[in-house]
Amino acid sequence: MANKIFDVAVIGGGIVGTATAMALARTHNYSVIVLEAEAELAAHQTGNNSGVIHSGLYYKPGSLKALNCVEGREKLYAFCKEHGIAHDQCGKVVVATDESEIPRLNDLEQRGNANGLKGLKRLSPEEIKEIEPHVTGIDGLFVRETGIVDYVEVTKKFCEIVEQNGGEIRTSARVLECKRTSDGLTLTTTKGPVQCKNLVNCAGLQSDRVARMCGVEPGLKIIPFRGEYYELVPEKHDLVKNLIYPVPDPQFPFLGVHFTRMIHGGVEAGPNAVMAFKREGYHKTSFSMKDMVEAVFYRGFWIMAFKFWKMGMGEYYRSFFKGAFVKALQRLIPELQGEDIHPGGAGVRAQALEPSGALVDDFRIVEAENMVHVLNAPSPAATASISIGEKIAVMANKNFATM
Ligand SMILES: Cc1cc2nc3c(=O)[nH]c(=O)nc-3n(C[C@H](O)[C@H](O)[C@H](O)COP(=O)(O)OP(=O)(O)OC[C@H]3O[C@@H](n4cnc5c(N)ncnc54)[C@H](O)[C@@H]3O)c2cc1C
């Protein structure tokens, strides 16, 4: 096994890496190995997300996000049906609670139509209550295509298919070094060396570092944004039937705190978006000197901080004061009280930031000799994963050395 030369090594056992490995192994017949740093698959973004199958409502028409979300969503529903993975296409409501949000709700509806959504329906305050009896809004939008699923289950199924097609999944195998040799590429991992002809970097929160390790300058830096959740206490689950979202601020890439019914039961409220002081920083006290030093010596960081400081302070305030979080949620469900929610988990988003201070909005996938690097795959990349994986496999097929 030590001497085996794989056609492709995929770095990262999250949903994007494993979907890519599935497409490479199943459709293109490559011998594939997935190298995952952690002992478990989907340990980071994929395993700590909201579990929403996004419709494609929010994204700029023609963008990679829009195209892959719409295509990926349908493929994901079909995949779940085919493999018996629990999911529910329950739809969601987006609720305007203030007159100033109505023009933005109009824009969202237009975007959704431009992205080919068929199930959009404008809702009066009474119609909002028919769908979500505890929600008070002045205008709303019902999005039929939205659903819920457990993305860890989906990832595990992708891996089963990789293995059925001759691929290998190696966990606890953090890639530490990448060297070009006469045979291709040699990867040093925490579980021994791996020889491959080509690689795909799907390392999420570490994708910029992995690119650099592979000799590719990413031209951006990953900045971690933690999203903290509360959970509704069981007696209050009936406050939420399915999914309830506010109208998002188009200046900010995150969607605002919302209510999400989970596929295995329970209701989450959140996530907020606070800058984390560590890339895999799931707690308020998580801190990494390396991550912070890298961030503060990056020009783009200060430009972003200057631009978003006010919004950022609001998010920190909500993070530390439950009352403020409850107030944000009460905009959607006025009768919700502090004792109705208790702290839940957290996820950390890998958000790419350019030296200009611009948050990279779209997916960013770059090619190099014998390599493909996925440098920005934020939400809705879990929804879009099957489609992204197929696109990367097609790219790889063209780019990689003849095998
Ligand atoms: C709070 C939150 C809520 C979200 N909600 C949704 C949602 O409802 N719907 C949706 O579609 N999307 C959602 N997203 C986005 C979605 O989860 C991500 O876009 C998606 O999971 C990205 O997958 P990935 O495989 O690129 O990254 P990850 O899941 O982070 O996987 C990357 C993997 O690479 C591994 N790795 C890193 N470095 C190395 C190395 N050197 N060697 C080997 N392995 C390495 C990591 O351990 C990790 O497992 C959410 C994200 C967050 C954080």
The ligand as an SDF file (V2000), in Angstrom:
LIG
                    3D

 53 58  0  0  0  0  0  0  0  0999 V2000
  -22.5080   27.7630   11.0630 C   0  0  0  0  0  0  0  0  0  0  0  0
  -22.6460   27.2890    9.6430 C   0  0  0  0  0  0  0  0  0  0  0  0
  -23.9030   27.0740    9.0900 C   0  0  0  0  0  0  0  0  0  0  0  0
  -24.0320   26.6710    7.7600 C   0  0  0  0  0  0  0  0  0  0  0  0
  -25.2630   26.3240    7.2680 N   0  0  0  0  0  0  0  0  0  0  0  0
  -25.3470   25.7910    6.0270 C   0  0  0  0  0  0  0  0  0  0  0  0
  -26.5890   25.2800    5.5450 C   0  0  0  0  0  0  0  0  0  0  0  0
  -27.5720   25.2480    6.2740 O   0  0  0  0  0  0  0  0  0  0  0  0
  -26.6420   24.8140    4.2690 N   0  0  0  0  0  0  0  0  0  0  0  0
  -25.5460   24.8090    3.4470 C   0  0  0  0  0  0  0  0  0  0  0  0
  -25.6630   24.3970    2.2930 O   0  0  0  0  0  0  0  0  0  0  0  0
  -24.3610   25.2500    3.8890 N   0  0  0  0  0  0  0  0  0  0  0  0
  -24.2280   25.7090    5.1610 C   0  0  0  0  0  0  0  0  0  0  0  0
  -23.0200   26.1060    5.6370 N   0  0  0  0  0  0  0  0  0  0  0  0
  -21.8660   26.0190    4.7600 C   0  0  0  0  0  0  0  0  0  0  0  0
  -21.3550   24.5940    4.6070 C   0  0  0  0  0  0  0  0  0  0  0  0
  -21.3480   23.9210    5.8380 O   0  0  0  0  0  0  0  0  0  0  0  0
  -19.9580   24.6390    4.0200 C   0  0  0  0  0  0  0  0  0  0  0  0
  -19.9940   25.4280    2.8530 O   0  0  0  0  0  0  0  0  0  0  0  0
  -19.4450   23.2480    3.6530 C   0  0  0  0  0  0  0  0  0  0  0  0
  -19.5740   22.3870    4.7550 O   0  0  0  0  0  0  0  0  0  0  0  0
  -17.9990   23.3310    3.2220 C   0  0  0  0  0  0  0  0  0  0  0  0
  -17.5200   22.0090    3.0880 O   0  0  0  0  0  0  0  0  0  0  0  0
  -15.9760   21.7280    2.9380 P   0  0  0  0  0  0  0  0  0  0  0  0
  -15.8270   20.2900    2.6790 O   0  0  0  0  0  0  0  0  0  0  0  0
  -15.4120   22.7230    1.9640 O   0  0  0  0  0  0  0  0  0  0  0  0
  -15.3360   22.1770    4.3410 O   0  0  0  0  0  0  0  0  0  0  0  0
  -15.2130   21.3620    5.7240 P   0  0  0  0  0  0  0  0  0  0  0  0
  -16.4580   20.6690    6.0750 O   0  0  0  0  0  0  0  0  0  0  0  0
  -14.7030   22.3530    6.7110 O   0  0  0  0  0  0  0  0  0  0  0  0
  -14.1160   20.2670    5.4210 O   0  0  0  0  0  0  0  0  0  0  0  0
  -12.7570   20.5810    5.2610 C   0  0  0  0  0  0  0  0  0  0  0  0
  -11.9860   19.4200    5.8520 C   0  0  0  0  0  0  0  0  0  0  0  0
  -10.6080   19.5650    5.5550 O   0  0  0  0  0  0  0  0  0  0  0  0
   -9.8820   19.0260    6.6350 C   0  0  0  0  0  0  0  0  0  0  0  0
   -8.5040   19.5340    6.5810 N   0  0  0  0  0  0  0  0  0  0  0  0
   -8.0690   20.7920    6.8010 C   0  0  0  0  0  0  0  0  0  0  0  0
   -6.7300   20.8510    6.6540 N   0  0  0  0  0  0  0  0  0  0  0  0
   -6.3080   19.6060    6.3290 C   0  0  0  0  0  0  0  0  0  0  0  0
   -5.0310   19.0460    6.0490 C   0  0  0  0  0  0  0  0  0  0  0  0
   -3.9150   19.7620    6.0780 N   0  0  0  0  0  0  0  0  0  0  0  0
   -4.9660   17.7070    5.7670 N   0  0  0  0  0  0  0  0  0  0  0  0
   -6.1030   16.9530    5.7310 C   0  0  0  0  0  0  0  0  0  0  0  0
   -7.3320   17.4520    5.9900 N   0  0  0  0  0  0  0  0  0  0  0  0
   -7.4400   18.7570    6.2780 C   0  0  0  0  0  0  0  0  0  0  0  0
  -10.6540   19.5000    7.8470 C   0  0  0  0  0  0  0  0  0  0  0  0
  -10.3620   18.7160    8.9930 O   0  0  0  0  0  0  0  0  0  0  0  0
  -12.0860   19.3720    7.3710 C   0  0  0  0  0  0  0  0  0  0  0  0
  -12.6900   18.1610    7.7540 O   0  0  0  0  0  0  0  0  0  0  0  0
  -22.8610   26.5040    6.9620 C   0  0  0  0  0  0  0  0  0  0  0  0
  -21.6000   26.6950    7.5230 C   0  0  0  0  0  0  0  0  0  0  0  0
  -21.4810   27.0460    8.8610 C   0  0  0  0  0  0  0  0  0  0  0  0
  -20.1130   27.1520    9.4580 C   0  0  0  0  0  0  0  0  0  0  0  0
  1  2  1  0
  2  3  1  0
  2 52  2  0
  3  4  2  0
  4  5  1  0
  4 50  1  0
  5  6  2  0
  6  7  1  0
  6 13  1  0
  7  8  2  0
  7  9  1  0
  9 10  1  0
 10 11  2  0
 10 12  1  0
 12 13  2  0
 13 14  1  0
 14 15  1  0
 14 50  1  0
 15 16  1  0
 16 17  1  0
 16 18  1  0
 18 19  1  0
 18 20  1  0
 20 21  1  0
 20 22  1  0
 22 23  1  0
 23 24  1  0
 24 25  2  0
 24 26  1  0
 24 27  1  0
 27 28  1  0
 28 29  2  0
 28 30  1  0
 28 31  1  0
 31 32  1  0
 32 33  1  0
 33 34  1  0
 33 48  1  0
 34 35  1  0
 35 36  1  0
 35 46  1  0
 36 37  1  0
 36 45  1  0
 37 38  2  0
 38 39  1  0
 39 40  1  0
 39 45  2  0
 40 41  1  0
 40 42  2  0
 42 43  1  0
 43 44  2  0
 44 45  1  0
 46 47  1  0
 46 48  1  0
 48 49  1  0
 50 51  2  0
 51 52  1  0
 52 53  1  0
M  END
$$$$
